[in-house]
Amino acid sequence: MDAIDRKILSVLQEDASLSVAEIGSRVGLSSTPCWKRIQRLEADGTITKRVALIDQDKIGLGITVFVSIETGDHSQDWLARFAELVGAMPEVMEFYRMAGDVDYMLRVVVPDIAGYDTFYKRLIATVALKNVTSRFAMERIKSTTALPIA
């Protein structure tokens, strides 16, 4: 990956709806070489998808909850089942296996506290969990999907 590929990725992270000609203009390429680079970046999995970002508050999902999970079972079978069940829950926006005192961390979005309570009950019914701690975000200070491409 060279500097032009990185520029293309930066431009796409800011606005993936731009035409290939506009992207090329911003990175110093004509349309065809730019298009070929984008195609290669998609084919090699660097660009995984292009999406529209939506304001969660404007669609009624104003509550963000960070959920820390501890488990007593660290077997591969347990993890596979847990990952499958939790990964299928639409409220779960991000799902990480952690190092340290917490085993898993989720970022969950819901419309309100009652919505979180419904989610929580489904979560604890999936598999045996040792501890679940919920932290409700009071204010979103920074939120970006753009990676810091150097």
Contacts in CASP RR format, 6 or more apart in sequence:
PFRMAT RR
TARGET T0000
AUTHOR 0000-0000-0000
METHOD contacts of the structure
MODEL  1
MDAIDRKILSVLQEDASLSVAEIGSRVGLSSTPCWKRIQRLEADGTITKR
VALIDQDKIGLGITVFVSIETGDHSQDWLARFAELVGAMPEVMEFYRMAG
DVDYMLRVVVPDIAGYDTFYKRLIATVALKNVTSRFAMERIKSTTALPIA
1 46 0 8 1.000
4 27 0 8 1.000
4 28 0 8 1.000
4 29 0 8 1.000
4 37 0 8 1.000
5 37 0 8 1.000
5 41 0 8 1.000
5 46 0 8 1.000
6 149 0 8 1.000
6 150 0 8 1.000
7 26 0 8 1.000
7 27 0 8 1.000
8 23 0 8 1.000
8 24 0 8 1.000
8 27 0 8 1.000
8 34 0 8 1.000
8 37 0 8 1.000
8 38 0 8 1.000
8 41 0 8 1.000
9 41 0 8 1.000
9 46 0 8 1.000
9 47 0 8 1.000
9 147 0 8 1.000
9 149 0 8 1.000
10 146 0 8 1.000
10 149 0 8 1.000
11 18 0 8 1.000
11 23 0 8 1.000
11 26 0 8 1.000
11 27 0 8 1.000
12 18 0 8 1.000
12 23 0 8 1.000
12 38 0 8 1.000
12 47 0 8 1.000
12 50 0 8 1.000
13 145 0 8 1.000
13 146 0 8 1.000
13 147 0 8 1.000
13 149 0 8 1.000
14 146 0 8 1.000
16 50 0 8 1.000
16 51 0 8 1.000
18 26 0 8 1.000
20 31 0 8 1.000
20 34 0 8 1.000
20 35 0 8 1.000
20 38 0 8 1.000
21 31 0 8 1.000
21 34 0 8 1.000
23 34 0 8 1.000
23 38 0 8 1.000
24 30 0 8 1.000
24 31 0 8 1.000
24 34 0 8 1.000
27 34 0 8 1.000
29 37 0 8 1.000
38 47 0 8 1.000
41 47 0 8 1.000
53 145 0 8 1.000
56 62 0 8 1.000
56 64 0 8 1.000
56 109 0 8 1.000
60 111 0 8 1.000
61 109 0 8 1.000
61 110 0 8 1.000
61 111 0 8 1.000
62 109 0 8 1.000
62 110 0 8 1.000
62 111 0 8 1.000
62 112 0 8 1.000
63 109 0 8 1.000
63 110 0 8 1.000
63 111 0 8 1.000
63 112 0 8 1.000
63 113 0 8 1.000
63 115 0 8 1.000
63 116 0 8 1.000
63 136 0 8 1.000
63 137 0 8 1.000
64 107 0 8 1.000
64 108 0 8 1.000
64 109 0 8 1.000
64 136 0 8 1.000
64 137 0 8 1.000
64 140 0 8 1.000
65 106 0 8 1.000
65 107 0 8 1.000
65 108 0 8 1.000
65 109 0 8 1.000
65 110 0 8 1.000
65 116 0 8 1.000
65 134 0 8 1.000
65 135 0 8 1.000
65 136 0 8 1.000
65 137 0 8 1.000
66 105 0 8 1.000
66 106 0 8 1.000
66 107 0 8 1.000
66 108 0 8 1.000
66 134 0 8 1.000
66 135 0 8 1.000
66 137 0 8 1.000
67 105 0 8 1.000
67 106 0 8 1.000
67 107 0 8 1.000
67 108 0 8 1.000
67 123 0 8 1.000
67 132 0 8 1.000
67 133 0 8 1.000
67 134 0 8 1.000
67 135 0 8 1.000
68 102 0 8 1.000
68 104 0 8 1.000
68 105 0 8 1.000
68 131 0 8 1.000
68 132 0 8 1.000
68 133 0 8 1.000
68 134 0 8 1.000
68 135 0 8 1.000
69 102 0 8 1.000
69 103 0 8 1.000
69 104 0 8 1.000
69 105 0 8 1.000
69 106 0 8 1.000
69 129 0 8 1.000
69 131 0 8 1.000
69 132 0 8 1.000
69 133 0 8 1.000
70 101 0 8 1.000
70 102 0 8 1.000
70 103 0 8 1.000
70 129 0 8 1.000
70 130 0 8 1.000
70 131 0 8 1.000
70 132 0 8 1.000
71 78 0 8 1.000
71 82 0 8 1.000
71 103 0 8 1.000
71 104 0 8 1.000
71 127 0 8 1.000
71 128 0 8 1.000
71 129 0 8 1.000
71 130 0 8 1.000
72 128 0 8 1.000
72 130 0 8 1.000
73 127 0 8 1.000
73 128 0 8 1.000
74 103 0 8 1.000
78 127 0 8 1.000
79 97 0 8 1.000
81 126 0 8 1.000
81 127 0 8 1.000
82 104 0 8 1.000
82 126 0 8 1.000
82 127 0 8 1.000
83 95 0 8 1.000
85 126 0 8 1.000
85 127 0 8 1.000
86 92 0 8 1.000
86 95 0 8 1.000
86 104 0 8 1.000
86 106 0 8 1.000
86 123 0 8 1.000
86 126 0 8 1.000
87 95 0 8 1.000
89 119 0 8 1.000
89 122 0 8 1.000
89 123 0 8 1.000
91 108 0 8 1.000
91 109 0 8 1.000
91 110 0 8 1.000
91 119 0 8 1.000
92 106 0 8 1.000
92 107 0 8 1.000
92 108 0 8 1.000
93 107 0 8 1.000
93 108 0 8 1.000
93 109 0 8 1.000
94 105 0 8 1.000
94 106 0 8 1.000
94 107 0 8 1.000
95 104 0 8 1.000
95 105 0 8 1.000
95 106 0 8 1.000
95 107 0 8 1.000
96 104 0 8 1.000
96 105 0 8 1.000
96 106 0 8 1.000
97 103 0 8 1.000
97 104 0 8 1.000
98 104 0 8 1.000
98 105 0 8 1.000
102 133 0 8 1.000
108 116 0 8 1.000
108 119 0 8 1.000
110 116 0 8 1.000
110 118 0 8 1.000
110 119 0 8 1.000
116 134 0 8 1.000
116 136 0 8 1.000
120 132 0 8 1.000
120 134 0 8 1.000
123 129 0 8 1.000
123 132 0 8 1.000
124 132 0 8 1.000
END
